Amino acid sequence: MWQQGWFIQVELFGGRHSAINAVTAQDTSFARRDSLFTIQFYASSPGNKPPYPDAGFTFLDGERH
């Protein structure tokens, strides 16, 4: 059995009046300036060593839905 390490990170951007949004999306390569938050999924292989197991991708794909 694959023993994964994983976590979910939610970053609050602050919405319409945030300093992040003070610069327009056209001025930089950061196109998500109008987002309120982002959600990122992280997972690691056992012992944080390669190769990353195929079961890990199945796990992460399941978390998206």
Chimera marker file (.cmm) of the C-alpha trace (Angstrom):
<marker_set name="trace">
<marker id="1" x="0.000" y="0.000" z="0.000" r="1" g="1" b="0" radius="0.5"/>
<marker id="2" x="1.213" y="3.475" z="-0.843" r="1" g="1" b="0" radius="0.5"/>
<marker id="3" x="1.699" y="5.676" z="2.214" r="1" g="1" b="0" radius="0.5"/>
<marker id="4" x="1.495" y="9.194" z="0.962" r="1" g="1" b="0" radius="0.5"/>
<marker id="5" x="2.182" y="12.461" z="2.636" r="1" g="1" b="0" radius="0.5"/>
<marker id="6" x="-0.248" y="15.144" z="1.502" r="1" g="1" b="0" radius="0.5"/>
<marker id="7" x="-1.836" y="18.458" z="2.377" r="1" g="1" b="0" radius="0.5"/>
<marker id="8" x="-4.065" y="21.113" z="0.869" r="1" g="1" b="0" radius="0.5"/>
<marker id="9" x="-3.062" y="24.772" z="0.922" r="1" g="1" b="0" radius="0.5"/>
<marker id="10" x="-5.602" y="27.583" z="0.599" r="1" g="1" b="0" radius="0.5"/>
<marker id="11" x="-4.193" y="31.046" z="-0.071" r="1" g="1" b="0" radius="0.5"/>
<marker id="12" x="-6.420" y="34.066" z="0.396" r="1" g="1" b="0" radius="0.5"/>
<marker id="13" x="-5.740" y="36.773" z="-2.169" r="1" g="1" b="0" radius="0.5"/>
<marker id="14" x="-8.061" y="39.297" z="-0.582" r="1" g="1" b="0" radius="0.5"/>
<marker id="15" x="-10.517" y="40.027" z="-3.353" r="1" g="1" b="0" radius="0.5"/>
<marker id="16" x="-11.281" y="43.304" z="-5.044" r="1" g="1" b="0" radius="0.5"/>
<marker id="17" x="-9.479" y="45.668" z="-2.635" r="1" g="1" b="0" radius="0.5"/>
<marker id="18" x="-6.373" y="43.522" z="-2.124" r="1" g="1" b="0" radius="0.5"/>
<marker id="19" x="-2.894" y="44.909" z="-2.836" r="1" g="1" b="0" radius="0.5"/>
<marker id="20" x="-2.387" y="41.866" z="-5.086" r="1" g="1" b="0" radius="0.5"/>
<marker id="21" x="-5.119" y="43.223" z="-7.318" r="1" g="1" b="0" radius="0.5"/>
<marker id="22" x="-3.688" y="46.761" z="-7.407" r="1" g="1" b="0" radius="0.5"/>
<marker id="23" x="-1.710" y="45.698" z="-10.502" r="1" g="1" b="0" radius="0.5"/>
<marker id="24" x="-3.727" y="44.624" z="-13.529" r="1" g="1" b="0" radius="0.5"/>
<marker id="25" x="-3.417" y="41.145" z="-14.999" r="1" g="1" b="0" radius="0.5"/>
<marker id="26" x="-2.108" y="42.685" z="-18.230" r="1" g="1" b="0" radius="0.5"/>
<marker id="27" x="0.865" y="44.286" z="-16.436" r="1" g="1" b="0" radius="0.5"/>
<marker id="28" x="2.497" y="41.024" z="-15.283" r="1" g="1" b="0" radius="0.5"/>
<marker id="29" x="2.470" y="37.300" z="-16.008" r="1" g="1" b="0" radius="0.5"/>
<marker id="30" x="0.342" y="36.664" z="-12.888" r="1" g="1" b="0" radius="0.5"/>
<marker id="31" x="-3.054" y="36.251" z="-14.514" r="1" g="1" b="0" radius="0.5"/>
<marker id="32" x="-5.081" y="35.218" z="-11.458" r="1" g="1" b="0" radius="0.5"/>
<marker id="33" x="-5.035" y="38.607" z="-9.739" r="1" g="1" b="0" radius="0.5"/>
<marker id="34" x="-8.816" y="38.833" z="-9.669" r="1" g="1" b="0" radius="0.5"/>
<marker id="35" x="-9.213" y="35.554" z="-7.734" r="1" g="1" b="0" radius="0.5"/>
<marker id="36" x="-10.358" y="35.602" z="-4.134" r="1" g="1" b="0" radius="0.5"/>
<marker id="37" x="-8.250" y="32.534" z="-3.255" r="1" g="1" b="0" radius="0.5"/>
<marker id="38" x="-6.354" y="29.577" z="-4.710" r="1" g="1" b="0" radius="0.5"/>
<marker id="39" x="-6.323" y="25.954" z="-3.628" r="1" g="1" b="0" radius="0.5"/>
<marker id="40" x="-3.224" y="23.827" z="-4.136" r="1" g="1" b="0" radius="0.5"/>
<marker id="41" x="-2.855" y="20.104" z="-3.543" r="1" g="1" b="0" radius="0.5"/>
<marker id="42" x="0.512" y="18.697" z="-2.478" r="1" g="1" b="0" radius="0.5"/>
<marker id="43" x="1.538" y="15.056" z="-2.168" r="1" g="1" b="0" radius="0.5"/>
<marker id="44" x="4.879" y="13.358" z="-1.660" r="1" g="1" b="0" radius="0.5"/>
<marker id="45" x="6.363" y="9.955" z="-2.305" r="1" g="1" b="0" radius="0.5"/>
<marker id="46" x="7.339" y="7.741" z="0.625" r="1" g="1" b="0" radius="0.5"/>
<marker id="47" x="10.393" y="9.288" z="2.259" r="1" g="1" b="0" radius="0.5"/>
<marker id="48" x="10.190" y="12.160" z="-0.259" r="1" g="1" b="0" radius="0.5"/>
<marker id="49" x="12.291" y="10.082" z="-2.659" r="1" g="1" b="0" radius="0.5"/>
<marker id="50" x="11.727" y="9.358" z="-6.331" r="1" g="1" b="0" radius="0.5"/>
<marker id="51" x="10.103" y="7.842" z="-8.174" r="1" g="1" b="0" radius="0.5"/>
<marker id="52" x="6.704" y="9.317" z="-7.428" r="1" g="1" b="0" radius="0.5"/>
<marker id="53" x="4.271" y="6.355" z="-7.336" r="1" g="1" b="0" radius="0.5"/>
<marker id="54" x="1.535" y="6.038" z="-9.950" r="1" g="1" b="0" radius="0.5"/>
<marker id="55" x="-1.000" y="5.638" z="-7.120" r="1" g="1" b="0" radius="0.5"/>
<marker id="56" x="-0.161" y="9.184" z="-6.053" r="1" g="1" b="0" radius="0.5"/>
<marker id="57" x="-1.518" y="10.619" z="-9.290" r="1" g="1" b="0" radius="0.5"/>
<marker id="58" x="-4.745" y="8.655" z="-8.838" r="1" g="1" b="0" radius="0.5"/>
<marker id="59" x="-5.034" y="10.045" z="-5.310" r="1" g="1" b="0" radius="0.5"/>
<marker id="60" x="-4.535" y="13.652" z="-6.456" r="1" g="1" b="0" radius="0.5"/>
<marker id="61" x="-6.901" y="13.264" z="-9.417" r="1" g="1" b="0" radius="0.5"/>
<marker id="62" x="-9.567" y="12.055" z="-6.975" r="1" g="1" b="0" radius="0.5"/>
<marker id="63" x="-9.109" y="15.150" z="-4.783" r="1" g="1" b="0" radius="0.5"/>
<marker id="64" x="-9.987" y="17.463" z="-7.680" r="1" g="1" b="0" radius="0.5"/>
<marker id="65" x="-13.535" y="16.145" z="-7.939" r="1" g="1" b="0" radius="0.5"/>
<link id1="1" id2="2" r="1" g="1" b="0" radius="0.2"/>
<link id1="2" id2="3" r="1" g="1" b="0" radius="0.2"/>
<link id1="3" id2="4" r="1" g="1" b="0" radius="0.2"/>
<link id1="4" id2="5" r="1" g="1" b="0" radius="0.2"/>
<link id1="5" id2="6" r="1" g="1" b="0" radius="0.2"/>
<link id1="6" id2="7" r="1" g="1" b="0" radius="0.2"/>
<link id1="7" id2="8" r="1" g="1" b="0" radius="0.2"/>
<link id1="8" id2="9" r="1" g="1" b="0" radius="0.2"/>
<link id1="9" id2="10" r="1" g="1" b="0" radius="0.2"/>
<link id1="10" id2="11" r="1" g="1" b="0" radius="0.2"/>
<link id1="11" id2="12" r="1" g="1" b="0" radius="0.2"/>
<link id1="12" id2="13" r="1" g="1" b="0" radius="0.2"/>
<link id1="13" id2="14" r="1" g="1" b="0" radius="0.2"/>
<link id1="14" id2="15" r="1" g="1" b="0" radius="0.2"/>
<link id1="15" id2="16" r="1" g="1" b="0" radius="0.2"/>
<link id1="16" id2="17" r="1" g="1" b="0" radius="0.2"/>
<link id1="17" id2="18" r="1" g="1" b="0" radius="0.2"/>
<link id1="18" id2="19" r="1" g="1" b="0" radius="0.2"/>
<link id1="19" id2="20" r="1" g="1" b="0" radius="0.2"/>
<link id1="20" id2="21" r="1" g="1" b="0" radius="0.2"/>
<link id1="21" id2="22" r="1" g="1" b="0" radius="0.2"/>
<link id1="22" id2="23" r="1" g="1" b="0" radius="0.2"/>
<link id1="23" id2="24" r="1" g="1" b="0" radius="0.2"/>
<link id1="24" id2="25" r="1" g="1" b="0" radius="0.2"/>
<link id1="25" id2="26" r="1" g="1" b="0" radius="0.2"/>
<link id1="26" id2="27" r="1" g="1" b="0" radius="0.2"/>
<link id1="27" id2="28" r="1" g="1" b="0" radius="0.2"/>
<link id1="28" id2="29" r="1" g="1" b="0" radius="0.2"/>
<link id1="29" id2="30" r="1" g="1" b="0" radius="0.2"/>
<link id1="30" id2="31" r="1" g="1" b="0" radius="0.2"/>
<link id1="31" id2="32" r="1" g="1" b="0" radius="0.2"/>
<link id1="32" id2="33" r="1" g="1" b="0" radius="0.2"/>
<link id1="33" id2="34" r="1" g="1" b="0" radius="0.2"/>
<link id1="34" id2="35" r="1" g="1" b="0" radius="0.2"/>
<link id1="35" id2="36" r="1" g="1" b="0" radius="0.2"/>
<link id1="36" id2="37" r="1" g="1" b="0" radius="0.2"/>
<link id1="37" id2="38" r="1" g="1" b="0" radius="0.2"/>
<link id1="38" id2="39" r="1" g="1" b="0" radius="0.2"/>
<link id1="39" id2="40" r="1" g="1" b="0" radius="0.2"/>
<link id1="40" id2="41" r="1" g="1" b="0" radius="0.2"/>
<link id1="41" id2="42" r="1" g="1" b="0" radius="0.2"/>
<link id1="42" id2="43" r="1" g="1" b="0" radius="0.2"/>
<link id1="43" id2="44" r="1" g="1" b="0" radius="0.2"/>
<link id1="44" id2="45" r="1" g="1" b="0" radius="0.2"/>
<link id1="45" id2="46" r="1" g="1" b="0" radius="0.2"/>
<link id1="46" id2="47" r="1" g="1" b="0" radius="0.2"/>
<link id1="47" id2="48" r="1" g="1" b="0" radius="0.2"/>
<link id1="48" id2="49" r="1" g="1" b="0" radius="0.2"/>
<link id1="49" id2="50" r="1" g="1" b="0" radius="0.2"/>
<link id1="50" id2="51" r="1" g="1" b="0" radius="0.2"/>
<link id1="51" id2="52" r="1" g="1" b="0" radius="0.2"/>
<link id1="52" id2="53" r="1" g="1" b="0" radius="0.2"/>
<link id1="53" id2="54" r="1" g="1" b="0" radius="0.2"/>
<link id1="54" id2="55" r="1" g="1" b="0" radius="0.2"/>
<link id1="55" id2="56" r="1" g="1" b="0" radius="0.2"/>
<link id1="56" id2="57" r="1" g="1" b="0" radius="0.2"/>
<link id1="57" id2="58" r="1" g="1" b="0" radius="0.2"/>
<link id1="58" id2="59" r="1" g="1" b="0" radius="0.2"/>
<link id1="59" id2="60" r="1" g="1" b="0" radius="0.2"/>
<link id1="60" id2="61" r="1" g="1" b="0" radius="0.2"/>
<link id1="61" id2="62" r="1" g="1" b="0" radius="0.2"/>
<link id1="62" id2="63" r="1" g="1" b="0" radius="0.2"/>
<link id1="63" id2="64" r="1" g="1" b="0" radius="0.2"/>
<link id1="64" id2="65" r="1" g="1" b="0" radius="0.2"/>
</marker_set>
